[in-house]
Amino acid sequence: LAVDRAAFDKLEPAIHTKSRLAIVSVLAANESLSFTELRDGLQLTDGNLAAHLRALEQAGLVRLRKIGNPNKPTTAVSLSATGRNAFTRYLEGLEHIVKRHR
């Protein structure tokens, strides 16, 4: 069994955790979601989701915006163009790995 280690190394590390992969996957299928929709849909705690979103934002993969009532704004979360490209490359990398090892 020959494993292409370089293919694994090319996978985006900021996406390559269970929760972050779930966040990016859901955002890839939606224009934008609220913090609450993500939290409830992915069954994450406020703190856990906030930490993952902070890491994804620092990597330039997601965009966070405050919208609505200024006294009680909603946080809208969306993938950035960089995030969409990174997710596409991530999926292509996984596909390459799977095809190579069939």
matplotlib code that plots the C-alpha trace (Angstrom):
import matplotlib.pyplot as plt

x = [0.0, 1.6, 0.2, 0.5, 1.5, 1.8, -1.9, -2.8, -0.4, -2.2, -5.5, -6.4, -5.5, -8.0, -10.8, -9.5, -11.3, -14.8, -16.5, -14.8, -15.5, -19.1, -19.3, -17.7, -19.8, -23.0, -22.0, -21.0, -24.6, -26.0, -25.4, -25.4, -26.5, -27.0, -24.8, -27.9, -28.7, -25.2, -25.1, -28.4, -28.0, -24.5, -25.3, -22.3, -22.1, -21.9, -18.2, -17.2, -18.8, -17.3, -13.8, -14.1, -15.5, -12.7, -10.1, -11.9, -12.2, -8.5, -7.7, -9.8, -12.3, -15.5, -17.0, -18.9, -21.3, -23.6, -27.0, -30.5, -31.4, -28.4, -29.4, -29.5, -27.7, -27.6, -24.3, -24.5, -21.8, -20.9, -18.0, -15.6, -14.4, -11.2, -13.2, -15.2, -12.0, -10.3, -13.3, -13.3, -9.6, -10.2, -12.9, -10.7, -7.9, -10.1, -11.4, -7.8, -6.9, -9.9, -9.4, -5.7, -6.4, -9.3]
y = [0.0, 3.2, 6.3, 9.7, 11.7, 14.9, 14.7, 14.6, 17.5, 19.7, 19.5, 22.8, 22.5, 25.2, 23.1, 19.7, 19.3, 17.7, 20.9, 23.2, 20.9, 20.8, 24.6, 25.1, 22.4, 23.9, 27.4, 26.1, 25.1, 28.4, 32.0, 33.0, 31.6, 33.1, 32.2, 30.6, 28.6, 27.2, 26.5, 24.7, 22.9, 21.6, 21.1, 23.1, 25.3, 29.1, 29.0, 26.1, 27.6, 31.1, 29.6, 27.7, 30.7, 32.9, 30.5, 30.3, 34.1, 34.5, 32.1, 34.3, 31.5, 33.0, 36.4, 37.6, 40.5, 42.1, 42.7, 43.8, 45.6, 47.6, 46.8, 43.1, 42.3, 39.0, 37.6, 36.5, 34.0, 33.3, 31.8, 34.3, 33.8, 32.5, 30.1, 28.8, 28.2, 26.5, 24.2, 23.3, 22.5, 20.5, 18.4, 17.9, 16.8, 14.2, 13.0, 12.6, 10.6, 8.3, 7.7, 6.9, 4.3, 2.5]
z = [0.0, -1.2, 0.5, -1.0, 2.1, 0.1, -0.8, 2.9, 3.7, 1.1, 3.0, 4.6, 8.3, 9.3, 7.9, 8.9, 12.2, 12.7, 13.8, 11.4, 8.5, 9.5, 9.7, 6.3, 4.7, 5.9, 4.9, 1.4, 0.9, 2.2, 1.3, 5.0, 8.4, 11.7, 14.7, 16.3, 13.2, 13.1, 16.8, 16.9, 13.6, 14.5, 18.2, 19.4, 22.5, 22.1, 23.2, 21.0, 17.9, 18.7, 19.0, 15.7, 13.9, 15.3, 13.9, 10.6, 10.4, 11.3, 8.4, 6.1, 5.4, 6.9, 7.3, 10.4, 10.2, 12.8, 11.3, 12.4, 15.6, 16.9, 20.5, 19.9, 16.6, 14.9, 13.8, 10.2, 9.1, 5.5, 3.6, 2.1, -1.5, 0.0, 2.1, -0.9, -2.8, 0.1, 0.6, -3.1, -2.9, 0.2, -1.5, -4.5, -2.3, -0.6, -3.9, -5.2, -2.1, -2.4, -6.1, -5.6, -3.0, -4.7]

ax = plt.figure().add_subplot(projection="3d")
ax.plot(x, y, z, "-o")
ax.set_aspect("equal")
plt.show()
